[in-house]
Amino acid sequence: MKATVIRFALGLIVGGALGYGWHRLVGCSTGACPLTATPLRGISYGAVMGLIWALGRA
């Protein structure tokens, strides 16, 4: 049980960090990329992808 919670938390944290990194590296100056247009959207999208990855690994 505890390992599962840690896996989900790590998935959210790592995914959010990768989403923020993607926003900082690639970014979006035209507004045509809604998933990484702002840092919050990049973090949110990354966290969701990290959670989906963690659920698949469970």
Secondary structure, 3 states (H helix, E strand, C coil): CHHHHHHHHHHHHHHHHHHHHHHHHCCCCCCCCCCCCCHHHHHHHHHHHHHHHHHHHC
